[in-house]
Amino acid sequence: MPRLRQISAAAALALIAWLTGCRLDMQVQPKQNPLSRSDFFTDQRSERPPVEGTVARGQLHEDTYFYTGKAGNNPGDYMPFAVTKEVLERGRERYNIYCAPCHSEVGDGNGFILSRGFARKPPSFHIARLQKAPVGYFYDVITNGFGIMPDYASQIPPEDRWKIVAYIRALQLSQNATRADVPAGQPVPSEPPQFHGQPGSGATLPMIDSETSPQSEVRKEVQKEEKK
């Protein structure tokens, strides 16, 4: 009986080994690792180039101006979409992330990075040359870089680049505005906003009273003028 049990156990192990051996080719299939050498193709590369003329999904870029900022060989001077409050808010957010460290939050070139040993100061957006520069110029610089400034094409999508450009234009206006640009009824300088309770702390955001703030009164006056 012990001998028979040993034979049965050995047979069972042999059967298991035989069954698993049948599945070896299915579990360990012939394959090529990425960028490995292959004798199957004449160039000996396992990775095959895409078919000529292939365009990746979402990369057709039919709107040349939207993706280059250029009309022909020259920078264009119009936005490819309407500039709204939401566009400027998004542009401000992206600008403060990617541009403000060098160009500063007001665009005068005195960014924080200069205090950390960056020897070359970026130009101010408020000099005459850049005030006159078309919007396509700024888009092209963000896309391709300029001088020692690297390109941001991989970090910032095309639509966000245009929104940053729109915000740069808003910065230029804010730093070079005249009294003629001030809406009717708005005092200069503007009165401080009114808050609900405390104006906020490091842990809480301020709650502006939209009914009593001077900005609310100005908004009402502007709306009245528009209705007229």
Buried (B, 14 or more C-beta within 10 A) or exposed (E): EEEEEEEEEEEEEEEEEEEEEEEEEEEEEEEEEEEEEEEEEEEEBBEEEEEEEEEEEEEEEEEEBBBBBBBEEEBBEEBBEEBEEEBBEBBBBBBEEBBBBBBBBBBBBBBEBBEEEBEEBBBBBBEEEBBEBBBBBBBBBBBBEBEEBEBBBEEBEBEBBBBBBBBBBBBBEEBEEEEEEEEEBBEEEEEEBBBEEEBEEEEEEEEBEEEEBBBBBBBEBBEEEEEE
